[in-house]
Amino acid sequence: HQTILGDVRLSELMSERLRTVFATIAVALLFALPLLPEILGTRVLVFRDAQITHWPWRRVAMSSLQIGRVPFVDERASGGEPLLANPNAVLLYPTVLLERVIPQVSAFNLHYLLHVLWALLGARLLARRLGVSAGSALFAGCAYAFSGMMLSYASAFANSGAAAAWLPWCAAAALEISRAADTGLRIRAAAATGLAAA
């Protein structure tokens, strides 16, 4: 009986925001646990283009950088194909920098896996901006992040997964532009939209 009362008091003390943060962390942990081999770099994501195309491109690019060359061209592919300029290779995307601080397999896998969580956070934010309650917004974020489309993109396509993860962030920022009361707020919201869409 006393534990139930203690639990009720604890839940009253926890703000809605704190409960949402804890619930989001719990969802992230549940997502990450079965993927520990990929996160720790003991296994490369082996799914469609991730293994067949993106992993070899990343290795060619990183090898070039290690010897002081900019990976403009993949000389091994079809007599030389553009690499740095290829948007599918995502070599100018910030997650490439992970390779400077963590093992290459972990960095490669985290590019894909972190975008699922980024999609969750973006869809949750968009739902909140649309007036949905915190719990329902978290559910909306989970529904988007773990949808078949998002998981398919985020497990195989380096560029499409990132783009899909940024979509709800762009929509939330665009919504802020439409609701902004003054020019300063509009400029900040427009800058956020531009960064998210870039």
Helices and strands as residue ranges (DSSP letters): H 2-13, H 16-32, G 33-35, H 36-40, H 49-49, I 50-54, H 55-66, E 73-74, E 81-82, G 87-89, G 94-100, H 104-129, H 134-145, H 148-156, H 158-179, H 183-197
